[in-house]
């Protein structure tokens, strides 16, 4: 027969065991930031209860390491090098510590400012702004990119981003200079892209499509236009994969005093800098949507602001809410998988900002700031069960 004391001890041990199992099974969240000028990648662990970041360390890459993406399995990080020789590096993610270990390198056909994978994780998509092209590279069964591209597609001027839709049947790409959104069908058995019918859609002249985000229900594609600062919503035909322009809403309030921008020189070239004309110009950069689809955010580099939009349930219609000051020249933002936090990097800042997202309004709280390398631009967040 157990005494009260021994029974209490059993309960205590059981509680400790439960806590231990819970902590061991809890998901770990890691944050990666590419530092273009330093040529390395900063890694952090993230406490999702508070949003606090703890540095893990820096991993060497190469000068102008910029766009990154995580494999669907969450086991690998792909980082594109935009300096010569242009290539993509594959890093294994240590599931316990978040540390990166380079496992492969493969050539790319040009300097690529954007990278993504198809939903199966078997193909890597890249877009070249300076080279006016898209590319598809094979990903091995080991999730390493070790071979050259199997398809290179010439585009109109300044291809900027490429993303598959959530069904993995269709792929979209933006061409900033040509002012188009290209639409393709995708064969996930061969990895080949083919022009859809029609092959492209266009906003009004001068907008300059740049980055994209899909609604969680895959019914809408949101495109941030670099030169106008507008977010354009395209309705997606689920059967055909074709886009229909639904609305275009400005992320830059009139009181900001900005005029529409002009296409910039590719990164790494002498002329690739913020616009210096007398009238400051719009220079929008990144766009993200929360996992629940309620809020959408975009960045503008001239004013160093993050814009907030609400997204109407069912229709996907946008409503502009406000702008928030952030790190200088914000090229990259990312929302964590839980939808609680937004992380922003600034190319001209030595800090990252972590914002708590108000779950009812989408407004960003006061940021916590953390050291980061020189030329910080691309942010990736991965949670590992």
SETI-194970 format. One line per 4 residues: their letters; for each residue z, y, x of C-alpha. Coordinates in steps of 0.05 Angstrom, whole numbers, plus 5000, padded with zeros to 4 digits. Example, Ala and Ser with C-alpha at 12.3 -4.5 7.8 and 13.67 -1.06 7.14 Angstrom:
// residues 2
as	5156 4910 5246  5143 4979 5273
END
This chain:
// residues 385
xxxx	5000 5000 5000  4980 5068 5027  5032 5122 5036  5016 5192 5012
xxxx	5010 5214 5084  4961 5159 5103  4921 5172 5039  4917 5245 5057
xxxx	4893 5227 5127  4839 5182 5097  4815 5239 5053  4814 5285 5113
xxxx	4773 5236 5154  4726 5225 5096  4717 5300 5089  4703 5308 5163
xxxx	4653 5251 5161  4618 5283 5101  4615 5351 5136  4587 5317 5198
xxxx	4533 5281 5160  4515 5344 5123  4509 5385 5187  4469 5330 5221
xxxx	4421 5325 5162  4414 5400 5151  4346 5430 5165  4338 5469 5229
xxxx	4297 5532 5228  4261 5559 5290  4223 5624 5302  4167 5634 5352
xxxx	4137 5700 5375  4077 5707 5421  4083 5763 5472  4012 5783 5490
xxxx	4027 5826 5550  4080 5781 5580  4038 5720 5569  4094 5678 5540
xxxx	4126 5655 5474  4197 5673 5454  4235 5620 5414  4297 5628 5371
xxxx	4339 5586 5325  4353 5618 5258  4417 5613 5216  4389 5613 5146
xxxx	4458 5630 5117  4458 5698 5153  4388 5707 5181  4417 5712 5252
xxxx	4372 5693 5310  4396 5658 5373  4348 5659 5433  4326 5590 5456
xxxx	4284 5614 5515  4215 5635 5536  4156 5587 5546  4098 5606 5592
xxxx	4029 5611 5561  3979 5662 5590  3960 5735 5584  3938 5754 5514
xxxx	3971 5695 5480  3966 5719 5408  3952 5680 5344  3993 5618 5331
xxxx	4000 5566 5276  4044 5505 5264  4017 5436 5248  4029 5412 5176
xxxx	4075 5358 5204  4117 5413 5237  4114 5375 5303  4067 5421 5342
xxxx	4052 5494 5353  3981 5517 5369  3975 5582 5409  3909 5617 5424
xxxx	3896 5651 5491  3848 5709 5485  3841 5723 5560  3791 5684 5602
xxxx	3784 5626 5599  3793 5629 5523  3829 5567 5499  3881 5538 5452
xxxx	3946 5508 5477  3984 5453 5440  4060 5453 5446  4106 5399 5421
xxxx	4166 5425 5383  4232 5392 5400  4260 5377 5330  4332 5382 5355
xxxx	4329 5445 5398  4264 5480 5380  4243 5481 5453  4168 5480 5467
xxxx	4132 5435 5515  4057 5444 5529  4019 5379 5517  3945 5399 5517
xxxx	3894 5454 5528  3824 5458 5499  3768 5509 5506  3749 5557 5451
xxxx	3679 5588 5444  3705 5660 5446  3766 5705 5443  3797 5686 5376
xxxx	3846 5732 5340  3863 5682 5285  3880 5608 5281  3898 5560 5225
xxxx	3892 5486 5209  3865 5449 5149  3918 5420 5103  3912 5350 5133
xxxx	3925 5375 5204  3861 5343 5231  3820 5406 5243  3834 5474 5275
xxxx	3799 5536 5249  3790 5599 5292  3755 5666 5282  3726 5713 5334
xxxx	3728 5788 5322  3688 5808 5383  3642 5748 5381  3625 5749 5307
xxxx	3636 5675 5297  3679 5621 5267  3696 5554 5299  3723 5486 5278
xxxx	3758 5444 5331  3781 5372 5323  3855 5354 5325  3870 5285 5351
xxxx	3912 5233 5316  3966 5252 5367  3961 5324 5338  3935 5350 5405
xxxx	3874 5396 5410  3838 5369 5471  3764 5376 5455  3715 5434 5446
xxxx	3693 5459 5378  3650 5413 5335  3621 5471 5295  3608 5544 5311
xxxx	3584 5589 5255  3554 5658 5268  3580 5711 5220  3571 5784 5204
xxxx	3607 5835 5248  3680 5825 5266  3703 5758 5238  3778 5766 5233
xxxx	3813 5710 5196  3800 5640 5169  3842 5600 5120  3835 5537 5077
xxxx	3857 5542 5004  3915 5499 4981  3868 5445 4954  3835 5438 5023
xxxx	3767 5437 4989  3749 5509 5005  3755 5555 5065  3752 5632 5067
xxxx	3739 5679 5125  3741 5755 5131  3690 5797 5169  3719 5867 5179
xxxx	3657 5902 5204  3610 5868 5155  3659 5882 5099  3655 5812 5070
xxxx	3698 5752 5051  3658 5690 5067  3668 5628 5023  3655 5557 5046
xxxx	3662 5486 5021  3700 5441 5068  3691 5366 5082  3757 5341 5109
xxxx	3725 5276 5131  3676 5309 5180  3711 5376 5189  3646 5413 5172
xxxx	3641 5478 5134  3582 5494 5090  3566 5561 5055  3587 5563 4982
xxxx	3542 5594 4929  3544 5653 4936  3564 5652 5010  3605 5716 5007
xxxx	3637 5770 4964  3649 5842 4984  3698 5897 4966  3673 5969 4961
xxxx	3643 5997 5025  3690 6014 5082  3751 5971 5064  3747 5923 5123
xxxx	3776 5855 5102  3826 5830 5154  3882 5780 5136  3892 5737 5074
xxxx	3946 5702 5033  3941 5652 4976  3984 5653 4914  4028 5590 4909
xxxx	3988 5566 4848  3922 5575 4887  3893 5618 4831  3889 5682 4872
xxxx	3870 5703 4943  3900 5768 4968  3862 5803 5024  3891 5860 5064
xxxx	3837 5910 5084  3850 5940 5153  3812 6005 5144  3833 6025 5073
xxxx	3902 5993 5071  3884 5965 5003  3905 5895 4981  3847 5865 4943
xxxx	3861 5808 4894  3806 5756 4884  3811 5705 4827  3793 5635 4852
xxxx	3750 5589 4811  3788 5524 4821  3727 5480 4810  3675 5519 4850
xxxx	3719 5555 4900  3683 5620 4888  3719 5688 4886  3717 5743 4835
xxxx	3744 5812 4853  3801 5827 4804  3835 5890 4831  3847 5931 4894
xxxx	3914 5967 4904  3932 6015 4960  3991 5998 5005  3992 6068 5035
xxxx	4020 6125 4993  3982 6191 4993  4041 6227 5023  4031 6187 5087
xxxx	3973 6234 5103  3927 6180 5129  3852 6174 5120  3811 6110 5120
xxxx	3802 6079 5189  3744 6054 5230  3734 5986 5264  3773 5980 5330
xxxx	3751 5948 5395  3774 5876 5407  3843 5865 5437  3843 5864 5513
xxxx	3787 5915 5520  3797 5984 5548  3785 6018 5481  3832 5972 5442
xxxx	3887 6022 5424  3914 6058 5364  3866 6110 5334  3872 6177 5369
xxxx	3831 6222 5324  3860 6287 5297  3872 6258 5228  3914 6195 5233
xxxx	3878 6134 5205  3899 6074 5166  3907 6012 5210  3933 5956 5167
xxxx	3950 5889 5200  3986 5831 5166  4000 5804 5096  4050 5752 5071
xxxx	4073 5726 5002  4140 5696 4986  4141 5620 4972  4158 5633 4899
xxxx	4099 5681 4893  4140 5739 4866  4133 5788 4923  4078 5807 4972
xxxx	4084 5848 5036  4034 5881 5083  4039 5922 5147  4008 5987 5170
xxxx	4009 6002 5245  3997 6078 5248  4059 6094 5207  4097 6029 5227
xxxx	4112 6011 5155  4118 5949 5112  4093 5955 5040  4123 5916 4982
xxxx	4085 5894 4920  4111 5855 4861  4066 5799 4835  4062 5787 4760
xxxx	4077 5716 4738  4017 5680 4709  3964 5733 4725  3980 5749 4798
xxxx	3970 5823 4784  3999 5869 4837  4044 5930 4830  4060 5973 4890
xxxx	4135 5987 4898  4153 6020 4964  4145 6024 5040  4198 6007 5091
xxxx	4201 6032 5163  4197 5976 5215  4182 5961 5288  4130 6005 5323
xxxx	4059 5982 5310  4075 5921 5267  4021 5869 5278  4057 5808 5252
xxxx	4105 5790 5196  4129 5723 5170  4173 5700 5113  4219 5641 5124
xxxx	4206 5578 5082  4267 5592 5039  4239 5660 5020  4304 5695 5039
xxxx	4282 5732 5102  4223 5771 5130  4214 5778 5205  4172 5834 5234
xxxx	4146 5844 5305  4119 5908 5335  4067 5910 5391  4099 5973 5418
xxxx	4171 5951 5408  4219 5908 5448  4255 5884 5385  4244 5839 5325
xxxx	4271 5860 5257  4300 5808 5209  4305 5833 5137  4343 5801 5079
xxxx	4297 5800 5018  4330 5820 4953  4312 5762 4908  4309 5804 4845
xxxx	4270 5865 4870  4237 5842 4935  4266 5902 4971  4283 5894 5045
xxxx	4354 5905 5068  4376 5938 5132  4347 5899 5190  4383 5860 5244
xxxx	4345 5871 5310  4336 5823 5368  4304 5828 5437  4233 5803 5445
xxxx	4179 5806 5498  4124 5857 5513  4066 5860 5464  4100 5818 5410
xxxx	4051 5805 5355  4048 5737 5321  4109 5706 5286  4115 5634 5264
xxxx	4175 5603 5228  4185 5528 5219  4240 5489 5185  4250 5418 5208
x	4289 5370 5163
END
